[in-house]
């Protein structure tokens, strides 16, 4: 068994050959000897314990499928303040308003001083917000459903995957503001009953000639799933497009054409490209279809033409995917990190596979359609490992796929559906950690077992949600007529999203004390808020004081004209019993004394009469490195 070749998913679009050469389990075992134990192994072990205690990501007594109980929040990156966050928040306003109404007291926006800071780990972020890093999600402390807004340079994939161990996490990132607005309108249309879809699911599975990888995913994943699920889903119409039916033309009909289903599940090669290739950013993670004749027939013919794969720019301008959720089993179908997870042979170093991490364009474009976007896409960040659904290549492991699909088909949120993969990831991580430790101590381990363990672990870890993790299929009930997909209505939004500032080499946030004359002490009501227009030295500025329970956020904005876009200048978070934390987003304090004085006066007003805040200590100003 250990001499059998393992074939990995992914056909390189530049070379036309396997992106990772086939190898034996014994060879893979040798390569893996130097793999480091998961950095968050303790948290993963806690996760396994929660599963044993019958928790599903949240504390006991909370229904994870109900937003009003589990909560909903959005996390912005701190290094994308200025015009970025206000503009994107404006585009997303219909979605944010809807989630605020649904989640009530468990709605949060993490921006400004609350945002994710450069270089901040998942544990650091949680601890800074008073959340234990290894406990089940408690919406009293942080919402269970968390939407990340930003590309993986601003909010790293590692942060996303680690946060997803406890929370239901999704990400959106678009290149233009209209796409943000389109997505928000699409989700609101689905959530408010403007679209009701028939119970129709499509299963699309490629089986290229002479290709063991797609033969495995078709015969050991897709076809068994169809056989198992059909008897349980009598109300559903399950359509299969497998083997010779899995053409690019057929996939186009399923992605915005006349056969667009409510749920789409695909299994195929994803198409990676050489790092820096001109096709890498627009086409990496595209779905290689049955049009490609296979590795044997294609040998020596070089680059694969776009005629053989479906990419984001293959979606037609009138494609309407409103209400759809898709699940892509394909390499890089969700995104690409800068480095892969496969160590260079003989080293403990990882390969750089892209100039920067990015979200795959196919799901990005599916969500941002002008006529109506998909609600979410589950895709793989990095490689998908086909060997992961057959233990030691003999025992099928399809239950986690089946459970995830059935959960979504029952109208439950996509984020809670992915808990099955999160549990699998945690289980395999703890098992793999123990086994690798045994190897280090010289104990005998069957190579094929540890190889299967590692591929199953990496495959489960790599799944990510592109989209709001709280979305769900909106389906026609028995006897109800399904509606045709309407075209969404969007408030005008123009402009491109500014290019991100790389976080890779960002210096840590520095702090400097700022004096302020305040009268400490306060009393507040629940969820009170006030806006103050300010005149004087900084008459083109606006201050905003928001009080939630006993936490206060003071924000000061600038604008060239009263009707112009606001730019966040400074923000202070005040939590009784902890340090007052102020971040200045302008160019430091030089030349901005009137604005700083204005901001300090707002802080003083907010703190007036606050007895609890006397323990809070001296306010500080934190400067982002690029803004000093």
C-alpha positions as CSV (number, residue, x, y, z in Angstrom):
1,X,0.0,0.0,0.0
2,X,2.8,2.5,0.9
3,X,4.2,1.9,-2.7
4,X,1.0,3.1,-4.4
5,X,1.3,6.6,-5.9
6,X,-0.8,9.4,-4.3
7,X,-2.1,11.8,-7.0
8,X,-2.8,15.4,-5.9
9,X,-5.4,17.8,-7.1
10,X,-4.2,20.8,-9.2
11,X,-3.1,21.0,-12.8
12,X,-0.7,23.9,-13.5
13,X,-2.2,26.2,-16.1
14,X,1.3,27.3,-17.3
15,X,2.9,23.9,-17.7
16,X,-0.2,21.6,-18.3
17,X,1.1,19.1,-15.8
18,X,0.4,18.2,-12.1
19,X,1.2,21.1,-9.9
20,X,2.5,18.6,-7.3
21,X,4.1,15.5,-8.7
22,X,2.6,12.1,-7.6
23,X,4.5,10.4,-4.8
24,X,4.2,7.3,-2.6
25,X,2.9,7.5,1.0
26,X,6.4,6.6,2.2
27,X,7.9,9.6,0.3
28,X,5.2,11.9,1.6
29,X,6.0,10.6,5.1
30,X,9.6,11.5,4.7
31,X,8.8,15.0,3.6
32,X,6.4,15.4,6.6
33,X,9.0,14.5,9.2
34,X,10.0,18.1,9.5
35,X,6.5,19.6,9.7
36,X,5.9,21.7,12.8
37,X,3.1,21.0,15.2
38,X,0.0,23.2,14.8
39,X,0.7,26.5,16.6
40,X,-2.8,26.5,18.0
41,X,-2.8,22.9,19.0
42,X,-4.1,23.5,22.5
43,X,-7.1,25.4,21.1
44,X,-7.8,22.6,18.7
45,X,-7.7,20.0,21.5
46,X,-10.2,22.1,23.4
47,X,-12.3,22.1,20.2
48,X,-12.3,18.3,20.2
49,X,-13.4,18.3,23.9
50,X,-16.4,20.6,23.0
51,X,-17.5,18.1,20.4
52,X,-17.3,15.4,23.0
53,X,-19.5,17.6,25.2
54,X,-22.0,18.1,22.3
55,X,-21.2,21.8,21.7
56,X,-21.5,23.2,18.2
57,X,-19.1,26.1,18.3
58,X,-21.2,28.1,20.9
59,X,-21.8,27.9,24.6
60,X,-24.5,25.7,26.0
61,X,-28.0,27.1,25.6
62,X,-27.4,29.0,22.4
63,X,-28.9,27.9,19.1
64,X,-26.1,28.5,16.6
65,X,-28.6,28.6,13.7
66,X,-30.4,31.7,15.1
67,X,-28.7,35.1,14.6
68,X,-30.7,36.6,17.4
69,X,-29.1,34.2,19.8
70,X,-25.7,33.6,18.3
71,X,-25.0,37.2,17.2
72,X,-23.4,38.8,14.1
73,X,-20.3,41.0,13.7
74,X,-18.1,42.5,11.1
75,X,-14.3,42.9,11.4
76,X,-12.4,45.5,9.4
77,X,-8.6,45.8,9.2
78,X,-7.0,48.7,11.2
79,X,-4.6,49.5,8.4
80,X,-7.4,50.2,5.9
81,X,-8.9,53.2,7.7
82,X,-9.2,56.6,6.1
83,X,-11.7,56.6,3.2
84,X,-11.8,52.8,2.9
85,X,-13.9,51.7,5.8
86,X,-16.5,54.6,5.6
87,X,-16.9,54.0,1.8
88,X,-17.3,50.2,2.2
89,X,-19.6,50.6,5.2
90,X,-21.7,52.9,3.1
91,X,-21.9,50.2,0.3
92,X,-22.7,47.5,2.8
93,X,-25.2,49.6,4.8
94,X,-28.3,47.6,3.8
95,X,-26.7,44.4,5.0
96,X,-25.3,46.0,8.2
97,X,-28.7,47.4,9.0
98,X,-30.4,44.1,8.4
99,X,-27.9,42.2,10.6
100,X,-28.2,44.9,13.3
101,X,-32.0,44.4,13.4
102,X,-31.6,40.6,13.5
103,X,-28.8,40.3,16.0
104,X,-30.0,43.1,18.3
105,X,-27.7,43.4,21.3
106,X,-25.3,40.8,19.8
107,X,-24.4,43.0,16.8
108,X,-20.9,44.4,16.7
109,X,-18.7,46.3,14.2
110,X,-15.0,46.0,14.9
111,X,-13.4,49.1,13.3
112,X,-11.0,51.8,14.4
113,X,-9.4,50.9,17.7
114,X,-11.4,47.7,17.7
115,X,-10.3,46.6,14.3
116,X,-7.7,43.8,13.6
117,X,-4.3,45.4,13.9
118,X,-1.2,44.5,11.7
119,X,0.5,41.4,13.0
120,X,-2.2,40.6,15.5
121,X,-2.9,36.9,16.0
122,X,-6.3,35.4,16.6
123,X,-5.5,34.9,20.3
124,X,-4.2,38.5,20.7
125,X,-7.3,39.9,19.0
126,X,-9.7,37.9,21.2
127,X,-7.8,38.7,24.4
128,X,-7.8,42.4,23.6
129,X,-11.6,42.2,23.4
130,X,-11.9,40.3,26.6
131,X,-12.6,36.9,25.0
132,X,-10.9,33.7,26.2
133,X,-9.0,32.4,23.1
134,X,-9.9,28.7,23.7
135,X,-13.5,28.8,24.9
136,X,-16.7,28.2,22.8
137,X,-18.2,31.3,21.2
138,X,-20.2,33.3,23.7
139,X,-22.2,36.1,22.0
140,X,-22.2,38.1,25.2
141,X,-18.5,38.6,24.6
142,X,-18.2,38.3,20.8
143,X,-20.8,37.3,18.1
144,X,-20.6,33.8,16.7
145,X,-21.1,34.9,13.1
146,X,-18.1,37.1,12.0
147,X,-17.7,38.6,8.6
148,X,-14.1,39.7,7.7
149,X,-14.0,42.6,5.2
150,X,-10.6,42.9,3.4
151,X,-8.2,40.9,1.4
152,X,-5.8,38.4,3.0
153,X,-2.9,40.9,3.0
154,X,-5.0,43.0,5.5
155,X,-6.7,40.1,7.3
156,X,-4.4,37.0,6.9
157,X,-5.7,33.6,6.0
158,X,-4.1,32.2,9.1
159,X,-6.2,34.6,11.3
160,X,-9.3,33.4,9.5
161,X,-8.6,29.7,9.8
162,X,-7.7,30.0,13.5
163,X,-10.7,32.1,14.3
164,X,-12.9,29.7,12.4
165,X,-12.1,26.9,15.0
166,X,-14.5,28.6,17.4
167,X,-16.6,31.0,15.3
168,X,-18.5,30.9,12.0
169,X,-16.3,33.0,9.8
170,X,-16.7,34.3,6.3
171,X,-14.8,36.9,4.2
172,X,-15.7,39.3,1.5
173,X,-13.3,41.3,-0.6
174,X,-14.1,43.1,-3.9
175,X,-12.1,45.4,-6.2
176,X,-14.9,48.0,-6.6
177,X,-17.5,49.6,-4.4
178,X,-20.4,48.7,-6.6
179,X,-19.5,45.0,-6.0
180,X,-19.8,45.5,-2.3
181,X,-23.2,47.2,-2.9
182,X,-24.3,44.4,-5.2
183,X,-23.5,41.8,-2.6
184,X,-25.2,43.6,0.2
185,X,-28.4,44.0,-2.0
186,X,-28.3,40.3,-2.9
187,X,-28.1,39.1,0.7
188,X,-30.9,41.5,1.7
189,X,-33.1,40.4,-1.2
190,X,-32.7,36.8,-0.2
191,X,-33.1,37.4,3.6
192,X,-36.2,39.5,3.2
193,X,-38.2,37.1,1.0
194,X,-37.7,38.8,-2.4
195,X,-36.4,35.5,-3.8
196,X,-37.6,31.9,-3.1
197,X,-35.8,29.2,-5.0
198,X,-36.9,25.7,-6.0
199,X,-35.3,22.8,-4.1
200,X,-32.8,22.1,-6.8
201,X,-29.2,21.0,-6.4
202,X,-26.6,20.3,-9.1
203,X,-23.6,18.0,-8.6
204,X,-20.9,18.6,-11.2
205,X,-17.9,16.2,-11.2
206,X,-15.1,16.1,-13.7
207,X,-13.3,12.9,-14.6
208,X,-10.5,13.7,-17.0
209,X,-9.1,10.7,-19.0
210,X,-6.0,9.0,-17.5
211,X,-6.3,11.1,-14.3
212,X,-6.3,9.2,-11.0
213,X,-7.1,12.4,-9.0
214,X,-10.4,13.2,-10.7
215,X,-11.3,9.5,-11.0
216,X,-11.0,9.4,-7.2
217,X,-13.1,12.5,-6.6
218,X,-15.8,11.2,-8.9
219,X,-16.0,7.5,-7.9
220,X,-15.2,7.9,-4.2
221,X,-16.8,11.3,-3.3
222,X,-19.3,12.6,-5.8
223,X,-21.1,9.4,-6.9
224,X,-21.3,7.9,-3.4
225,X,-22.7,11.2,-2.1
226,X,-25.4,11.2,-4.8
227,X,-26.3,7.6,-4.0
228,X,-26.5,8.3,-0.2
229,X,-28.4,11.6,-0.5
230,X,-31.1,10.9,-3.1
231,X,-33.2,8.6,-0.8
232,X,-33.1,11.3,2.0
233,X,-34.1,14.2,-0.2
234,X,-37.3,13.2,-1.9
235,X,-38.5,16.9,-2.0
236,X,-35.3,17.9,-3.8
237,X,-34.4,17.6,-7.5
238,X,-30.8,16.4,-7.6
239,X,-29.2,16.8,-11.0
240,X,-25.8,15.2,-11.7
241,X,-23.4,16.2,-14.4
242,X,-20.5,13.8,-14.1
243,X,-17.8,12.3,-16.2
244,X,-18.4,13.2,-19.9
245,X,-21.2,15.6,-19.0
246,X,-19.0,17.9,-16.9
247,X,-18.0,20.3,-19.7
248,X,-17.3,24.0,-19.5
249,X,-20.5,24.7,-21.5
250,X,-22.5,22.8,-19.0
251,X,-20.9,24.6,-16.0
252,X,-21.8,27.9,-17.7
253,X,-25.5,26.9,-17.6
254,X,-25.2,26.2,-13.9
255,X,-23.4,29.5,-13.1
256,X,-25.9,32.1,-14.3
257,X,-27.5,30.2,-17.2
258,X,-30.9,28.6,-17.5
259,X,-30.0,25.7,-15.2
260,X,-28.7,27.8,-12.2
261,X,-29.6,25.8,-9.0
262,X,-30.1,26.8,-5.4
263,X,-27.1,24.7,-4.4
264,X,-24.1,23.8,-6.6
265,X,-21.4,21.2,-5.6
266,X,-18.4,20.7,-7.9
267,X,-15.4,18.4,-7.8
268,X,-12.6,19.0,-10.2
269,X,-9.0,20.2,-10.5
270,X,-8.4,23.8,-9.6
271,X,-6.0,25.5,-11.9
272,X,-2.9,27.1,-10.3
273,X,-0.3,29.1,-12.1
274,X,3.4,29.8,-11.7
275,X,4.1,32.5,-9.1
276,X,3.9,35.9,-10.8
277,X,2.3,34.6,-14.0
278,X,0.0,37.1,-15.7
279,X,-2.9,34.6,-15.4
280,X,-2.3,33.9,-11.7
281,X,-4.4,36.7,-10.2
282,X,-7.4,36.6,-12.6
283,X,-7.5,32.8,-13.1
284,X,-6.0,30.9,-10.2
285,X,-8.5,28.5,-8.7
286,X,-10.5,28.3,-11.9
287,X,-12.4,25.0,-12.4
288,X,-10.7,22.7,-14.9
289,X,-13.6,21.0,-16.9
290,X,-14.0,17.8,-18.8
291,X,-12.9,19.6,-22.0
292,X,-9.2,19.0,-20.9
293,X,-8.2,15.6,-22.4
294,X,-6.1,14.5,-19.4
295,X,-2.4,14.4,-18.5
296,X,-1.5,11.7,-20.9
297,X,-3.0,13.3,-24.0
298,X,-1.8,16.7,-23.0
299,X,1.8,15.7,-22.2
300,X,4.2,18.1,-23.9
301,X,1.6,20.6,-25.1
302,X,2.3,23.2,-22.5
303,X,-0.1,25.9,-21.2
304,X,-3.8,25.1,-20.8
305,X,-6.1,27.4,-22.7
306,X,-9.0,29.1,-21.0
307,X,-11.3,27.0,-23.3
308,X,-10.7,24.1,-20.8
309,X,-11.4,25.9,-17.5
310,X,-14.1,28.2,-16.1
311,X,-12.8,31.4,-14.5
312,X,-14.3,34.5,-13.0
313,X,-14.3,36.4,-16.2
314,X,-16.3,33.6,-17.9
315,X,-19.4,34.7,-16.0
316,X,-21.6,36.6,-18.4
317,X,-22.7,40.2,-17.7
318,X,-26.3,39.1,-17.3
319,X,-25.6,36.2,-15.1
320,X,-28.0,36.1,-12.1
321,X,-26.9,33.9,-9.2
322,X,-29.2,35.5,-6.6
323,X,-29.8,33.1,-3.7
324,X,-27.3,30.5,-4.7
325,X,-24.7,28.8,-2.5
326,X,-21.8,26.9,-4.1
327,X,-19.3,24.5,-2.8
328,X,-16.1,24.0,-4.8
329,X,-13.9,20.9,-4.2
330,X,-10.9,22.3,-6.1
331,X,-7.4,23.5,-5.4
332,X,-7.3,27.3,-4.7
333,X,-11.1,27.5,-5.3
334,X,-11.4,29.9,-2.5
335,X,-8.1,31.7,-2.4
336,X,-4.3,31.5,-2.5
337,X,-1.8,32.1,0.3
338,X,1.6,33.5,-0.3
339,X,3.2,30.2,0.8
340,X,1.9,26.7,0.4
341,X,1.6,24.2,3.2
342,X,3.9,21.6,1.6
343,X,7.5,21.8,2.8
344,X,10.4,21.7,0.4
345,X,11.9,18.2,0.5
346,X,14.8,18.0,2.9
347,X,13.9,21.4,4.5
348,X,11.5,22.9,7.0
349,X,10.8,25.8,4.6
350,X,7.6,26.4,2.6
351,X,7.4,27.3,-1.0
352,X,6.3,30.8,-2.1
353,X,3.6,30.3,-4.6
354,X,2.3,33.8,-5.2
355,X,3.7,37.4,-4.9
356,X,0.9,38.1,-2.3
357,X,-2.1,36.2,-0.9
358,X,-5.5,36.8,-2.7
359,X,-9.1,35.8,-2.9
360,X,-9.9,33.7,-6.0
361,X,-11.7,35.8,-8.7
362,X,-14.4,33.2,-9.5
363,X,-16.2,33.3,-6.1
364,X,-15.4,37.0,-5.8
365,X,-17.2,37.7,-9.1
366,X,-20.0,35.3,-8.3
367,X,-20.9,37.3,-5.2
368,X,-20.6,40.8,-6.8
369,X,-22.9,40.3,-9.9
370,X,-24.8,43.3,-10.9
371,X,-28.0,41.4,-11.6
372,X,-27.8,39.4,-8.4
373,X,-24.9,37.7,-6.6
374,X,-24.4,34.3,-5.0
375,X,-24.9,34.4,-1.2
376,X,-21.7,32.4,-0.4
377,X,-19.1,30.1,-1.9
378,X,-17.3,27.4,0.1
379,X,-13.8,27.1,-1.4
380,X,-10.4,25.9,-0.6
381,X,-7.5,28.1,0.3
382,X,-4.4,26.4,-1.0
383,X,-4.6,22.8,-2.2
384,X,-7.5,20.4,-1.9
385,X,-6.4,16.9,-1.0
386,X,-8.4,14.2,-2.8
387,X,-6.8,11.5,-0.6
388,X,-8.6,13.1,2.4
389,X,-12.0,11.4,1.7
390,X,-10.6,7.9,1.5
391,X,-8.8,6.8,4.6
392,X,-5.7,4.9,3.5
393,X,-7.4,4.9,0.0
394,X,-9.9,2.2,1.1
395,X,-12.4,3.6,3.6
396,X,-14.7,6.3,2.3
397,X,-14.9,9.5,4.4
398,X,-17.8,11.2,2.8
399,X,-20.0,11.8,6.0
400,X,-18.5,15.3,6.6
401,X,-19.4,16.4,3.1
402,X,-22.8,14.9,3.3
403,X,-23.5,16.5,6.7
404,X,-22.4,19.9,5.5
405,X,-24.6,19.8,2.4
406,X,-27.6,18.5,4.2
407,X,-27.3,21.2,6.9
408,X,-27.4,23.9,4.1
409,X,-30.2,22.1,2.3
410,X,-32.2,22.3,5.5
411,X,-32.1,26.1,5.3
412,X,-29.5,26.5,8.0
413,X,-26.6,29.1,7.8
414,X,-23.5,28.2,5.8
415,X,-21.2,29.1,8.7
416,X,-22.8,26.6,11.1
417,X,-22.7,24.0,8.3
418,X,-19.0,24.3,8.0
419,X,-18.6,23.3,11.6
420,X,-18.4,19.7,10.4
421,X,-15.2,20.5,8.7
422,X,-13.9,22.5,11.6
423,X,-14.5,19.6,13.9
424,X,-12.7,17.3,11.5
425,X,-9.8,19.7,11.3
426,X,-9.5,19.9,15.1
427,X,-9.8,16.1,15.4
428,X,-7.1,15.4,12.8
429,X,-4.9,18.1,14.2
430,X,-4.7,16.6,17.6
431,X,-4.3,13.1,16.2
432,X,-1.6,14.3,13.9
433,X,0.2,16.1,16.7
434,X,0.3,13.0,18.8
435,X,1.5,10.9,15.9
436,X,4.3,13.3,14.8
437,X,5.5,13.3,18.4
438,X,5.6,9.5,18.4
439,X,7.8,9.8,15.2
440,X,10.1,12.2,16.9
441,X,10.6,9.8,19.7
442,X,11.4,7.0,17.3
443,X,8.2,5.0,17.5
444,X,7.1,3.0,14.4
445,X,4.3,4.6,12.4
446,X,2.8,3.2,9.2
447,X,3.6,5.8,6.5
448,X,0.3,5.5,4.7
449,X,-1.6,6.2,7.9
450,X,0.3,9.4,8.7
451,X,0.1,10.5,5.1
452,X,-3.6,10.1,5.1
453,X,-3.9,11.9,8.4
454,X,-1.9,14.8,7.2
455,X,-3.9,15.2,3.9
456,X,-7.2,14.9,5.8
457,X,-6.1,17.5,8.3
458,X,-4.9,20.0,5.6
459,X,-7.9,19.5,3.5
460,X,-10.3,20.2,6.4
461,X,-8.4,23.2,7.5
462,X,-8.3,24.8,4.1
463,X,-12.1,25.2,3.6
464,X,-13.2,28.8,3.8
465,X,-16.4,30.8,3.3
466,X,-16.4,33.6,0.8
467,X,-19.4,35.6,1.8
468,X,-21.4,36.3,4.9
469,X,-21.3,33.2,7.2
470,X,-24.9,33.8,8.3
471,X,-26.5,33.4,4.9
472,X,-28.8,30.5,4.2
473,X,-30.7,29.1,1.2
474,X,-34.2,30.6,0.9
475,X,-36.3,27.7,-0.5
476,X,-39.9,27.2,-1.6
477,X,-41.7,25.0,0.9
478,X,-44.1,22.2,0.0
479,X,-46.9,23.6,-2.0
480,X,-45.4,27.0,-2.4
481,X,-44.5,28.2,-5.8
482,X,-40.8,29.1,-6.4
483,X,-40.1,32.6,-7.8
484,X,-38.0,33.5,-10.7
485,X,-34.8,35.2,-9.7
486,X,-35.5,39.0,-9.8
487,X,-32.8,41.5,-10.6
488,X,-31.5,43.3,-7.5
489,X,-31.9,47.0,-6.9
490,X,-28.8,48.8,-5.7
491,X,-28.1,52.3,-4.4
492,X,-25.4,53.9,-6.6
493,X,-21.9,53.3,-5.4
494,X,-18.9,54.3,-7.4
495,X,-15.1,54.0,-7.2
496,X,-12.4,51.4,-6.7
497,X,-11.3,50.1,-3.4
498,X,-7.9,51.6,-2.5
499,X,-4.9,49.3,-2.8
500,X,-4.0,47.6,0.5
501,X,-0.9,48.4,2.5
502,X,1.0,45.2,3.0
503,X,1.0,43.8,6.5
504,X,3.9,41.5,6.0
505,X,6.6,43.8,7.2
506,X,4.5,46.2,9.2
507,X,6.1,47.4,12.4
508,X,4.2,46.9,15.7
509,X,1.9,49.7,16.8
510,X,3.7,52.2,19.0
511,X,2.0,54.1,21.9
512,X,2.6,57.5,23.3
513,X,0.8,59.1,26.3
514,X,-1.4,62.1,25.6
515,X,-2.6,64.4,28.4
516,X,-6.2,65.3,28.8
517,X,-8.2,67.1,31.4
518,X,-11.3,65.0,32.1
519,X,-13.7,64.6,34.9
520,X,-13.9,60.9,35.6
521,X,-17.1,59.1,36.3
522,X,-20.3,58.4,34.3
523,X,-23.7,56.7,34.2
524,X,-25.1,55.4,30.9
525,X,-28.3,53.7,29.7
526,X,-28.2,50.7,27.5
527,X,-27.3,51.2,23.8
528,X,-27.5,55.0,24.0
529,X,-25.9,57.1,21.3
530,X,-25.3,60.7,20.4
531,X,-23.9,62.7,17.5
532,X,-22.4,66.1,17.9
533,X,-21.6,68.6,15.1
534,X,-18.6,70.6,16.2
535,X,-17.6,74.1,15.2
536,X,-14.5,76.2,15.9
537,X,-10.9,75.5,15.0
538,X,-11.8,72.3,13.3
539,X,-15.1,73.3,11.8
540,X,-14.9,70.7,9.0
541,X,-14.8,67.9,11.5
542,X,-17.4,65.8,13.1
543,X,-17.4,63.9,16.3
544,X,-19.4,60.8,17.1
545,X,-19.8,59.3,20.5
546,X,-21.3,55.8,20.7
547,X,-22.2,54.1,24.1
548,X,-22.9,50.4,24.2
549,X,-23.7,49.0,27.6
550,X,-20.6,50.3,29.6
551,X,-18.2,50.7,26.7
552,X,-17.8,54.0,24.9
553,X,-16.3,54.7,21.4
554,X,-15.5,58.3,20.6
555,X,-14.8,59.0,16.9
556,X,-13.6,62.2,15.2
557,X,-13.9,62.6,11.4
558,X,-12.7,65.2,8.9
559,X,-14.1,66.2,5.5
560,X,-13.2,68.7,2.8
561,X,-16.8,69.9,2.5
562,X,-19.9,69.2,4.6
563,X,-21.3,66.8,2.0
564,X,-18.0,65.1,1.2
565,X,-16.9,61.7,2.3
566,X,-15.8,61.6,6.0
567,X,-12.3,60.4,6.9
568,X,-11.7,58.9,10.3
569,X,-9.1,61.0,12.1
570,X,-9.1,59.6,15.7
571,X,-11.0,57.0,17.7
572,X,-11.0,56.3,21.4
573,X,-12.3,53.1,23.1
574,X,-13.2,53.5,26.8
575,X,-14.0,50.4,28.8
576,X,-14.3,50.8,32.6
577,X,-11.6,48.9,34.4
578,X,-9.2,48.9,31.4
579,X,-6.9,51.3,29.7
580,X,-8.4,54.1,27.5
581,X,-7.2,53.2,24.0
582,X,-6.9,56.0,21.4
583,X,-5.8,55.6,17.8
584,X,-4.9,58.6,15.6
585,X,-5.3,57.7,11.9
586,X,-4.1,61.1,10.6
587,X,-0.5,62.0,10.1
588,X,0.5,61.9,13.7
589,X,0.0,65.0,15.9
590,X,2.1,67.4,14.0
591,X,-0.1,70.2,12.6
592,X,-3.2,68.6,13.9
593,X,-3.4,70.1,17.4
594,X,-6.9,71.6,16.9
595,X,-8.2,68.2,15.9
596,X,-6.5,66.5,18.8
597,X,-8.0,69.1,21.2
598,X,-11.4,68.6,19.6
599,X,-11.1,64.8,20.1
600,X,-9.9,65.2,23.7
601,X,-12.9,67.4,24.4
602,X,-15.3,64.8,23.1
603,X,-13.6,62.2,25.2
604,X,-13.9,64.5,28.2
605,X,-17.6,65.0,27.5
606,X,-18.1,61.2,27.2
607,X,-16.4,60.6,30.5
608,X,-18.2,63.3,32.4
609,X,-19.7,62.0,35.6
610,X,-18.2,58.5,35.0
611,X,-17.2,57.0,38.4
612,X,-16.3,53.6,36.9
613,X,-13.8,55.2,34.5
614,X,-11.5,56.5,37.2
615,X,-9.8,53.1,37.1
616,X,-9.2,53.4,33.3
617,X,-5.9,55.1,33.5
618,X,-4.2,57.6,31.2
619,X,-5.4,57.8,27.6
620,X,-2.9,56.8,24.9
621,X,-2.5,57.5,21.2
622,X,-1.4,54.6,19.0
623,X,0.2,55.6,15.7
624,X,0.0,53.3,12.6
625,X,3.6,52.9,11.3
626,X,2.9,54.4,7.9
627,X,1.2,57.4,9.4
628,X,3.9,58.8,11.7
